[in-house]
Amino acid sequence: MQLKKGEIIDLKIHALAFGGAGIGKYEGVTVFVEGTMPGDEVQAALTRIKPKMMNADLVEITKPSPDRIKPRCPHADICGGCQLPFLPYEKQVEFKKQHVIDSFERIGKIYEPPVLEVITSDNEFFYRNKMEFSFGYDAEMNFTLGMHVPGRRFDIFDITECHLESEESYKIVNAVRDFMKEKGWPPFKYSCGEGFLRALYVREGKRTGERMINLVTSDDMPDDFDEAMKGFVDMLGEFEITSIYWSQVISRRGHRRQTREKLLHGKRALTETMILKNGDELSFDILPQAFFQVNTYQAEKLYQEIVNLASADSHGTVFDLFCGTGTIGLFLAKHCEQVLGIELNEESVKAARENATKNNVFNIDFYVGDVGKLIHELKERPSLIVVDPPRAGLTEKMIKKMNDFGAGKIIYVSCNPATLARDCQWLSEYGYKVKSVQPVDMFPHTFHIENVCLLER
């Protein structure tokens, strides 16, 4: 009998895939079903059929796993922000560690990898310091401010409660939604490039208590905008906002996209402090578009692991590749003679230099440029290389050049176990051996896992 799309099948889920989908078997073929977990018995409707794998949408859980819990979030059935809200936290941690092990063994061909116990998050909820909420429409074309519906590119649902950032953050979202509905300003339609309201960003300083709001719009200005924004600032006054920005996105076909920022209220930057267990402390000024680790407390644990590995030996020059706003390098500068950071984003490097000055760190310098190209121009010889690349990882050319530097130690920070494992296999061909892999759970209730990997010759 040939299976067809839409056909409903019975499955028992036996594992989780990276990404959070449950895995079952139907007539010997692997089936992936979102929203399920090991132990669930389900009915699922087939959406994609291939000879060796199929995808299906969950129709009904006929018998829930004994480990299944009721999600705290009322939007768990429709929101894709958290993929594992029905899984107890200790089970999430087990899954993430096993995924790291599997990645090294299957992709990196590094068997019995030295993967340590996951550094867990002290806060399962309200751990993020930044969230983005989108303006849009639901399936019935009602005005919404919230999150994207998974699998629906343009549909946004109203999020009235979210347990990722803070209770205050979703109260702000609800207040902004009511304000904009009253104004009658149209959300931006990405399908046709028309409309005004794009997004709302809420940033928080977890250690400082500061809060930044950034309203993002198109340049299709309503007639009453100037007067209305005075009311917008006044309305937000009850939330003790430190900074209120308005960012205008100017996008024209055939022209480079531009973003203009205007500070409407408060101070120019949000200040956040990070304190490591060893007592190292740094303060950072964060602008609206700047990258900053979104889990402050777990980032402190992550950086402490890096400092511990780096300071086990004395180091002269340290390379900090893909350095972003310089957070890792600034902490390392306290424990070595010199740090050189490279980052492609010019604004990030500007912020990194400002943060170095702010913290009186003078043995660090930053270069703007493509890491893959710029490392060929560096004349210094590092004793340690720290690399924190994007999810795509490194290239073989970068790895060859890293080898040419002759560093005895590499600390590889990665948010993608698959590319980390692949790159470690490439590095092993140059004599580098994986000494330890420390997973750090930065994002409870999602499938994401950060890793700090130590390689030595």
N, C-alpha and C positions, 0 to 999 in steps of 0.2 A: 504493500500500500504506500503510495507516494504522499508525503506530507505537503500541506499547503499553508501559506501565510494566513494567519488568523485562526488556525486550528488550535484547539485547546488540548494540552497534554498534562498528564500527572507526573510530578517529579518529586524526588527527595533530594534536598540540597546537602552536599557532603563537604564542600570547601568554599573558600572565598578567593576571588581573583583580585589582583591588584587593581584598584579602581572601585572596589567594594561590592561588585556583583557576586551573587551566589552562583555556585557551579553545581549542576546536576548532570545525570546521564539519562538519555532516552534512546533505547535500542542501540546502545553502544556509542552514541554521538554525544559530545559535550554540549551542554546547554547553559547559557549565561542568563541569569534573571536578576535584575536590579531589585533592591529592597528585600532581599532574602538572606538567610544566614544558615550555617551548618546545623542540621537537625530539623529544619523546616520541611514539612510536606506541603506541596503547593499545586495549584492549577495555574498554568501559564499559557498565554496565547503567542504562538510563533510569529515573529516579525522578520526574521532573516534566516534563511536556510541554505547551508553549504554542506558539502559531503562530510567534513570533519568537525564542524561546529555550527551551532544555531544560537540565535538570540530570541528571547521571549519576554513579553510583558507580564508582570504578576497580575493574575485575576483574583485569586483567593488563597489564603493560607488555610489549608484544610486541617493541618495539625501543626501548631507552632513548636519550635525548638524549645526544650526545657530551659535553655539559656536566654531565650528572648525576653526583653524587658519592654515596658511601655515607654516610648520616648517622652522626654520632658517637654519638648517643643510641640506646640499645637499645629505647626505647619509641616511636620516631618513627612507627611504623605505626599506633599506637593513640592517641597523645596529640595533642591539638590545640593545645597550648601554643605550639609553634613550627610555623609553616605552610610555611617554606622551608628545612628542614634539608638537603634534597638539592640545593640550589642553591649553587654556590661563592659566597663572600662578595662578591667583586667583581661578580658577576652580580646579587646581591641589591641592591647599591648602584645599579647601572644601572637596574634595575626601579623602585626607589623614586624616583629622580630623574625618570624619565620619567613616573611617575604624577603627580608634582607639576606637571610641565609640562602634561600632558593635562588635569588638573583646572582649571588657569587658562584654558586655551584652550577647553575644552568647556563648563565651567560658568560661569566668570567672564567669558568672551568677551574675555580679555586675551591677545592673540596675541604670540608670541615673548616670553614673560615672562622677566624677568631672573633666572632660577633659577641659582644658583651650584653649584659642585661640592659633593657631599655631604660633610659632616664625618663621617668614618668613626669607628668605635669601635676603640680600640687593643686591646680585649679582645673577641674573638668569643664567648667562653664565660666563665662564672662572673662575669658583670657585674652581676647584680641584687643589690640589698641587702635585698629583701623577697620572700618567697614565701608563698602560702597553699596549704595541703594539706587536703583534705576527708576526713573519715571517712565511710564508707558501706559499700555492698555491691556486689559484682560481679554479673554476670548469673545466677550460680549461688547468690547470696545468701551468699557468703563475706565475712567481715569484711575491709575494705580501708582503707588510708590512702594517698591519692595525689591523682590528678587526675581530672576528669570525662572520660568517653569522649565524643568529639564526636558530637552528634546524639542522645545518650542522656541525658536530663535527670537521671536518678537513679543511673545506673551510674558507679561509681568504680573505677579500676584501681589496684593497688598499684604505686607508683613506687619502685623500689629504687635508681635512679640518675638524677640530673638535672644537666645542665651549665649551668644558668642562674644559680644563686646561688653555691654553693661546694661542694666535696667534703664539708666538715664538715656542711653543712646537710642533705644527704640521708642522712648517717650518723645524724644526730639523728632524722630521720623514721623510719628503720628501727628505731632503738632505742625510740622512742615507740610504734610499731606493736606491737612485741613485748611491751612493758609492758602496753598496753591489751588485747591479746589474752589475756594471762595473767589479767588482772583480770576479763575476761568482760563488760565494760561494753558496752552496745549502742550502735551509731551512731544518730544522729538520723535518722528517716525523714521527709523533707519531704512525702511524699505523704499521710501521716496525722498528722503532728505529734507523733510519739512517739519516745522514745529519748533518749540522753544526749549522746554525743560528736558535736560538730559540725565543728570545724576546728582546725588547728594552724598558727600563723603563726610564721615564723622571720625575724627582722630581723638585719641585720649592719651594723656601722659599717665600711665598706671602708677608711677612713683611720685609724680608732681601734682596730679589732680587737674592739670590743664586740659582744655578741650578746644578743638578746632573744627569749624564747620566750613565746608567748601561746596557752594552751589554751582553746578556746571550747567551751562545753557548753550544754545546756538547764538548766532548774531541776528536772528530774526526778532528784533526787539518789539515788545508790546508798547503801546503808547503811554501806558501808565507806569512804566517800569521804575523810573527814578523815585517817584513818590511811594510806590508800593514797597520798594526795598527799604525805605526808612521804617515802614511798618513791620517788615520782615525782621530787621535788626531788633526792633523794640519787642516783638513777639518772642524772640529767642532770649531776651534778657532774663527771664525767669530760670533759665538753665545755667547761668553763670558761665557763659562761653568766653574763652580767652581770646580767640581770633575768629572772625567771620570773613570769609573770602567769597568773591564771585569770580568764576573762571568762564571766559567766553571762548568757545571753540569756533574758529572760522575755517570752514571747509568748502572749497570750491573745486569743481572738476577741472583738472589741468593745472591746479595751483597747490603749492605745499600747504599742508594743514598747519594752522597757527593756533596757539592758546595764549590768551591774554588774561592776566590775573589782576584783580583789584582788591585791596584790603578794605573792607567796609567797616570793620570795627576791631579794636583791640591791638595786640602786639603782632609783629611781623611773623614770628615763628613760634611753634609750640616747643617747649623745652621738656625733654625727658632725661631722667638720670638712670644710669645702669650701675649696679653695685655687684661685684663678683664676691664669691665666698672668701677669697684671699684678702679682701679689703680694697682691691683696686676699684676706683670709682671714676666715672666719666659723665659729663653732661653734654647733651646734644641738642642743637637747635634744628627743628624739622620744619621744612617748608611744605606747602601743599602737594607738590609733585615729587618730593623726595622719597626714595626707598628707605624703609626702616623695618627691621624685623618686627612682625606684627604681634608676636608674643614676647613681651618684654622680659618676664620672669624666666621663661624657658631659654630665651636668647642669652641671658646671663649665665645659665648653666652650660649652654653650648660654648660660649666664649671661655668659660672657666676650663672646660675640657681642652680647648685649643691651647690656652696659656699653660696648662699643666704639661701637655705633651711638648710644647716648645721650650719651656724652661727647665726640662729635665737635663738639657745640655746647655752650655753657654753658646751664644750665637753672635756673630758679627753682623753681617748684612742678611736681612730677611726680605724676600720678595712676597708681596701680597697681591696676587693676580685676581682680576675681577673684584676689585676692592670696594666697589660701591661708594658709600659715603664714609668709608674708612674705619668703621667700628672695630673690626678685627685687628687691623694694623695699629690703631691707637692703643688698644690694650697690650698688644705685643711690644710696642715701643718702650713700655716700662721695663721690659725684661731682655732687651738686646741693644746692640750698639746703634743700628740703623735699620729703618724699614722703608722700602720703596714700593709704592702701590700703583697699579695700572688699572684704569677703568675707561670704558668707551664713552660713557655718558658725561658730557662736559659739566652739566649742572650738578651731578653727583660729586665730581671732583672738586668743584667750587665749594660745595657743602663740606666735603672732607677737609679741605684746607681751613675753612672757617672753624670747624670743630677742633682741629689741631691747635689753632691759635687760642680758642676759647678755653681749652684744657691745658694750655702751656706745655704742649708736647712739641718739641723742636727737632727731634731726631727722626723725623718722618718726612717724606716727600711724595708727591703724587703726580702721575703723568696721565694725560688724556690721550687715548688712542685705542686701536684694536689690539687686544692682548696678543693675538696670533701673529701680528706684524711687529708690534713694538718690542716684544721680547728679543727679537733678533738684533735690535739696536743697543741693548743694554750691555755695558762693558763690565759692570760689577759681577762678582761671583758670590752667590749666596750660599750660606751653609744650611739654610732652611727655605723651602718654598711652601707657601700656603696658597691654596687655590680653591676658589668658591665659584665655580662656573654656573651658567644657566642650566636648565634641565637637560639640554642637549649634550652637556658634557664637553669634553675636550676633543681636539682633532689629533690625528696621528702626527702631524707636523709640529703641533704644540708640544706633544709629549716628547718627540725627538729633541726639540730645542731645550726642554726642561732637563733632559738627560745630559745635554751638552754642557749645561751649567755646572754639573758635577756635585749638586747638593747631596749631602748624605741622608737627608730626611725630607720627606714631603708630607704635609698635612692636607688632606683632600676633604673639603666640606661639600656635601652633596645633598640635594633634595630629591634626587632620583636614583634609587638603588640600582636600576638597570644600567644606566650609563656609567655609574660609579664602578660597577663590577666589570663592565667592558673595558674601561680605561685602566683599571688595575691589572687586567690581563695584559694590556699593551705595555704598561710600565714594568711588568714582570719580565718582559723580554729584554729590558735594559738593566736587569739585575735588582730591581726594587721588589721587596717582599712585603706583603700585608702583615703588619704586626698586631694591629687591633682595629676593630670597627665598633664605634660607640654610637648606637642609635639614640636619638633624642626626640621625644614626642613633642613636637611644637603645636600640633593641631588635633587635640582630642575630638573624637566622633567623625573624623575624616580618615581616608586611607593614607594620607601623607605621612612620611617619616623622614626626618633629617638624620644625617650620619656624619660623624667625624672619623675619618680613616687615617691611620698612621702607616706610612710606608718607609722602609729603610733599606739601604743597600746591604 
